[in-house]
Amino acid sequence: MAKAITKFVCQQCGAESPKWMGRCPQCGEWNSLVETRLPAPSEVAEKMISRTKPQKLSQVKSIAQARIKIGIGEFDLVLGGGAVPGSVTLIAGEPGIGKSTLMLQLVDSIGRKSKTKNYTPVLYVSGEESLQQIKIRAQRLGLKTQQVLFFMETNTETICTQIDELKPKLIVIDSIQTCWTNSLSGTAGSVGQVRESTAQLLKLAKQEEMPLFLVGHVTKAGAIAGPKVLEHMVDTVVYLEGERFGAARLLRATKNRFGATDEVGVFEMTDQGLVEVTNPSKLFLKQRVKKVPGSVVVATLEGTRPVLVEIQALVVPTTLAVPRRISQGVDYRRLQLISAVLAKQLKLPLATFDIYVNVAGGIRIEEPASDLGVALAVISSFKGIPLNPKIVCFGEIGLLGEIREVSQTAKRKKEARKLGFTTIISPEEFASISQVSKRLFK
């Protein structure tokens, strides 16, 4: 009989090695190689004869598949209109951000649409919590989940057997890092176990045309735990973001084979679970303190949706040889760039001051349209002059101090006027940061 093959697999990058090494030769991580036993190869390999032949796209029959509406508007928006039958979606996020809560609300919403008699069940597989713990959370959130079946299991073969028997309308696996398969050795959560378990579940979901949602963990760096191939295997990758102790939550798709990746869902964490936010601007501005130096409202874009957020800045004399530049919610390198431009173009002595910038509400701004807001907040705090609370701004700042055009200008202005802002500072009215400074800080 052929002997089983033993390999050492890196738990960070998935690299394989025939022998153990203290450091992975691919990613350089220490003590990450774990012994994994592969099944013994058969002595006679079976010839695989393909039953299909290459075809032209004109010969392929088109099948219109209706999406399954989840019933949570913000979630449907991010997925592109609902879940596609047979699609596999990976939900990732930091611990305690609300992934399990969102999945419980998802299965409850789908279950409530099923008929009382002869209904197609929704299956929720839990590998981290007991059924009693799930029931406590459902009662706290006020969810009835009468048409949902709950199953506590981590063995992938057992899960696939139940799915094959029940033929559920939708499946949730919470989480994929707890699943393990009999075909490989190693503990649950290892690279091989996660990859093989996902492959088995994905194959079954595609064959039976069932939407499958996988909950995934993230590493300290914010990346999805497990092999990188996991993100390539699934159809959609969705991140649930936000400050753990804040109320705002953003649902953002980084990969979507059935829709766009520029839509963002906004939720608010309450005692009733995650509640949809139809007007995110009011959520981020409801606790704003007006008529104080260092505060300005910026019109940003989250996907195709305009969102107004408050940027706060604090400029204080430094006691260090190298002044601090600390930012939360905006890119640290952009803050350094803007500080240098202000020092050069406006002759501000920022080299002797510490600068702290924060985006209120726990949201993170990626687009450069927030540059003008950061600059005005820094100038306002430095000079101690508060801005008019009815002012909103947006624009990218170049190294020469010019204000550059940004996309979707009309949408940003419309949202600002809708919320009662009367003065809009944009690249259409001002060409440089010097002009804006002379206009607002006379």
N, C-alpha and C positions, 0 to 999 in steps of 0.2 A: 504494500500500500504506500502511496505517496505521502510524504510528510507534510505537515502544515507549514506554511511559510510565515516567518516572523519578521516584521519590520518595525522600525522605530519612526513614529510620525510626530512631527512638530505640532503642538496644539495651538500655535499662533498663526503659522502660515501654511501648514499642511504638507510641508516638505517631508520626503521619506528618506530614510537612511538604513543601510543593512546592519549597522551596529549602533550602539548607544554612544552619544557624544554629549559632553557637558554643555556645549553651545551649538545652536542650530547654524549650519553653514549658510543658510539662505537669508534668514531675517536677523541672525545674531542674538536671539533671545536665549538666556541661560536656563538650563533645567526644564526645557519645554518638550523634550523628546520622550514619548511614552510608547512602551512596547505594545504592538498590536498584532494579533495573530489572524492571518487571512485563511480562508477555507482551503483545504487541499485541492489541487487541480486534478481533474479526472485524467486517467491514462489515455483515453481515446476521446478526443474533442469532437463533439457533434457538429456536423456541417449545418450552418444556418442558411436556409434558402429563403430569400425574400419573396413574399407573395405580391409585392407591389412593384411597379415599374415606373421609371421616370416619366413625368407628364409635363405638358405645357400648362401655364396658368389658364389658358383659354379652355382646356379640357377638364379643369377641376370644377366641380359643381359647387356653387355658392350656397351656404346654409345660413340663413338669418337667425341669429341666436338672440332672443330677447333677454335683456339684463334683468337681474333680480333686484328690485328696489329694496334697500335695507330699511328705509323708513326714517333714517337719521340724515337730514338734509345735507349737513356739512360733510358727512362721510360719503354720501352718494356723489357729492360734488368733486371730492378728491379722487374717487375711483373712476370718474368720467361718466357718471349716470347710473351707477349700480354695479353689482357683482356679475361678472360674465360666467355662465355655467362652465365648469371645468377649469376655472382660473385658480391660481394659487397666489395668495397675498401674504406677505411677511410684515407683521406689525412689530416695530422695534421702538425702544425707549428706555430711559433710565429707570432704575428700581423706584417704585412708589409714584411714578408719574401718572398712572391711571390706565395702563394697558388692559389689565384684567377687568377693571370696571367698565371700560369701553366695550370689551368683548361680551360681557354679560348683558349690557344694554343692547348690543347688536343681536344676540340670539333671542332676547325677549321681544325685540321689535319684529324680527322675522317670524317668531313663533305665534305672535298675536294675529298675524295675517292668515295662518292656517285654519282650515275648517275644523270644527269640533269632531265631526265624524269622518273617518277615513282620511285623516290628515297625514301629511308627510312630516315626520319629526325633524327637529333640528338637534344635532349632536354636539355637546360640549364636553371635550375630553380634558380632564385636569390631571396634571402630573405633579403639581406643587402644593395644592390645597386639597383638603378632604371635602367630601360632600357636605358635611356639617358646616364647615367654614364658608362654603359657597352659599349655603342657605341663609346663614346669618347676614352675609353681604346683600343678598337679594332682598331680604326682609327690610334691611336698613334703607335700601334704595327704593323700596316700594314696588318691586318687580314681582309679578305673579309667575312668569315662566311656566305656564301650564302645558304648553305644547313643546317643551324642550326636554330632551333626555340628557342626563348628566352621567358621566362615566369616569371613574378614577382609575387610570391605568397608565403605565409608562412603556410597556412592551409593544413595539411597533407591530409585530405579527398579530397580537391579540386585538389591537386597535383596528387593523385592517380587516380582520375577521368580522368584527362588530359592524364596521361600515358596510361591508359586503352584504351582511344579513339585513341591516336596517334600511339601506338605501336612503339616507337622510337628505333633506333638502339643502342643508348647509352644514359644514363641519368647522369646528374651532379646536385647535390643539394648543393648550396653554401649559407648558411651553415646549418648543421643539428641542431645547437643550436637556430636557428630562427624559426624552425617548431613547430607547436602546433596542437593538435588534439581535436576534440569536445568530445571525450569520457572521458577526464580528465579535472579537473579544474587546475588552476595554470598558471603562466606566461610561455612564451616560454623560453627555456633554463633550466627549472627546471628538476630535475632528472626524475620524472615521464613522463613529456612531451617528453624529449629526448628519453627515453627508448621506449615509446609507438609509437612515430613517426617512429623511426628506425625499429621497429618490423613490422609496416604496410608496409613501403617501401621495406623492405627486403622480405616480403612474396610475394609482387607483382613482384619484380625483379626475384625471384626464379621461380614463376609460368610462367612468360612470357619469361624467359631466356634472360633477358636484363642485360648487365653490368651496375652496379650502382656505382657511385663515390660520396662519402659524404665528404664534407669539414668540419673539426672539429677545434674548438678552443683549446688552451692549457692554463693551469693555470700558476701562477707565478713560480711554482716549475718545470714547463716544462712537466707536465703530461697532458693527454687529458682531457679536461673539460667534466663534465657529469658523469654518473655512470660508474663504472669499467666494468659492464656487457656489455657496448657498444663495447668494444674491443673484447669481447668473441663472440658477435653476428656476427660481420663482418668476411669476409674471409681473408682480407689482411689489414694490418695496415702499412702505409707509413708515414715517417716523412720527412719534408723538413727542412734542417738544414743550418746553416751558420750565419755569422755576418750580421745584418740587413743593416749596412752601408758599408759592403764589397761586392766584386763582386762574390765570390765563393758561390755556393749552392750545398749541397749534398742531394740526395734523397735516403733514407735508409729504407728498409723494416724490421720491427721488428716481423711481423707475416705474413705468406704466406701459405695458404693451397694448392696452386697450383704451388709452386716453392720454390726455396731456399731463405734464408734470408741473405745470405752472399754477395750479389751483391749490389753495390753502384753506383748510377748515379751521374755524375758531370755536373753542369751547371754553366754558367757565366751570371750574371744579366747585361743586356745592355739596351740601349734605345729601342731596338727591342724585348725586353722580355728576356726570359730565352733561352740561346743559348747552345747547347750541346758542351761539351769539350771532344774531342777524346784523347787528351794527357794532363791529369791533371798535370803532373809533370812540364811541361812548364808554366802552369798557375801559380803555386805556387812559381816558381823560377825565373820568368821573371824580378822581381825587386830586386833581390838579390844583396847586396853590397859585393864585394869580398875583400879578404886580410884585414879583420878587426877582432880583437879578439872577441871571443864569438859567432861566427857563424859556424854552421856545417850542412851538408846535411845528412838526414836520409832516408833510404829506408823503407817505411812502406807498409802495405797492407790494402786496402779498399775493403773488400770482397775478391774476387780472383784477384783483379787488383793491381799491384805494383804502388805506388805513391811516388815520391821523394819530400820531403818538407824540408824547412829550419827551424832549431831550433836556436833561439837566446837566449843568457844568458848575464846578467849584474850582476857583483859581485862588490859591493862597501862597504867601511867600514860603520858599523852601529853606530848610536847614541843612540840605545835603549839597555836596559838590556837583552831583548830577541830579537835576530835578526829576520828580516822578511824572510819569504819564500813564495813568490808570484808566481803563475804559471797561464798561460792562454793557453789553448790548450792541456795541459798534466795534469795528475792527481796530485793534491797537495800532497797527501800522498806519491806518488812515488818520488816526488822531495825531500821530507824530508828523505826518505829512502836512496836515492842516495847521498844526502849531508852527511849523517852519514857514509856511506861507504867510501866516499872520505876522510873524516876527519880521519877515522880509518886506512885505507889501505895506503893512500898517505901522511898522516901526514899534511894535509892542515888545517890551523887555521880558518876554516869557521865559528866558533862560534862567531867571532867578525865581521862578514860580512853579509850584506843583499844580498839575491840571488833572482833575478827576471828572470823568464824563459817564453818565448813566442814562439808559433808556428806561423810563418809568413803566411799570407793569410787567417786567420780566421778558419782554419781547426782544428778539435779536434782529437787527437790521443788516442785511447783506448788501443792498444796492448802494451805489455811490451818491444817489440823490439826497442822502442825509448829510452830505458834506456841509452844505450851507447852514443847516440847522446846528450842527456841531460848532461851526465857526461863530455863528451869532450868539450861541449860548456861552462860549468861552469869552467873547468880547464883552458881553453883558455882565458876566461875573467879574471880569477883570476891572471894568470901569465902574461897577456898582450901579449901573443904570438898568432898571427893569424895562422890558419891552412891552408894548401894547398887547394885552391878552387877546385881542382880535386879529393878531398877525399870525399867518401861517406861511411857511417857506419850503422850498425844495430846489435842488440844483447841485450839480457836481462842480467841485473846485479843482482847477488845474494848477500846475506848479507855478505858473506865471500870474496867478491870482484871478484868472478869468473864470466866469461862471458858465459852465457848459450845459447844453440842452440835455434833457432826459426824456424818456418815453412816457406816453400816456398823460400828457400835460392837461388835456381837457378833463379827463376823469378825476385827476387830483383836485383841480379847481372846483369842479362840480361838487365833490364831497366836502370840500372846505366851506363853500357857500351854504351847503345844506345844513351844516352844523353851526352856522352863524358867524363865520370868520369873514371880515370885511376887507382886510388888506392882505394881498397875496404877493410875496416876494419870490419871483421866479426868474429864470434866465431870459424870458421874453421882455422883462422890464429893466433888468440890470445886467450889464456886461461884465462887471468885475466886483470883487469883494470890497474894493475901496469905495465904489459908488454906493454900495449898500451901507457901509459903515458911516459914510458922511450923511446919508439920508436918515438913518435911525439913531445915531449917537452924535448929535450935534453938540 
